[in-house]
């Protein structure tokens, strides 16, 4: 689905919104159907599904997506504790590979969206043996990548900021890992919130990634809607246009808290629902049409 900016000028980038803030990682928040209704109401092209995906009825989700005229832009599973691709426990690594393969199967069923890959868990900030862990990441992403290639699925490696992981913090590091994996269907996944902390220049990092940038999360410096913090999105938009970015720009907005999911359950965060859902797409469409 092509998006039209307010002036009627077509542009290639597509817009999605993550359901994470609505449903929570365990889908214990508002019903997924309500989140899809919100996203559709503001004329998004797609939706990002993130969380414990075993709790989602995939056939029902597929029906809902069709009824709301949305496609799945991207998908990311949240797996049982201890299962990650660079674990020092071999059985845990094997289990993580199987978890990612199951997400690839779900992605295939939902129409071949891009699948995010994160080798290390959120909150682990010290390596056990970085050299070995890098090797395990290459080996296991390659396993998942080959499985995904057979199903027409792309994988994208996402770096996070230093306060959430020790393993990958910049897009350059993710590109290095991607090159070591060496598969055509494996690229990188940017996130302006993390990049604002770690990159010397977000726009330069985007330009360096070029066609390997398969997906982009967008949030301001405080993880609120674009325009609510101090990130200058103009050079980012210009960089995306320069590389011919024609994939999804997905808004992943969550409260600024040490445990944002606890905050969503205990604090008043109403602005993260309809208000920020509307503001995000309006803001970026305006920038895209202006620059």
CORGI-V30429 format. One record per run of one state. SS is the DSSP state (H for helix, E for strand, C for the rest). FROM is the first residue (numbers start at 0). TO is the last residue. If there is no record, write none. Layout:
# CORGI-V30429
SS/FROM/TO
SS/FROM/TO
This chain:
# CORGI-V30429
C/0/1
E/2/3
C/4/8
E/9/10
C/11/12
E/13/17
C/18/18
H/19/22
C/23/30
H/31/40
C/41/44
E/45/50
C/51/51
H/52/54
C/55/56
H/57/66
C/67/69
E/70/76
C/77/88
H/89/108
C/109/112
E/113/116
C/117/122
E/123/123
C/124/128
H/129/148
C/149/153
E/154/157
C/158/163
E/164/164
C/165/169
H/170/180
C/181/184
E/185/190
H/191/197
C/198/200
H/201/211
E/212/217
C/218/232
H/233/241
C/242/246
E/247/250
C/251/258
H/259/265
C/266/268
H/269/271
C/272/272
H/273/289
C/290/290
